[in-house]
Amino acid sequence: MKNDWPVKQRKYAILFAATILAARKLNEIGVKSCPARECAIADAIENAKRILEKIDERWPSKTN
């Protein structure tokens, strides 16, 4: 059975980074649901994914 823990760790890393990246913008927008809020969240997720991809390029994981 394949261990899916690295995938879960990556998802949590993306969530954590996206939360940090979106925090200031979301604070400015407020709690109301609106297109700007959804866009800020989507942008933060994409930025976090890009950052993690760059990290993976620079320091690739060692697999057997």
Beta strands, then each sheet from edge to edge (+ up, - down):
end
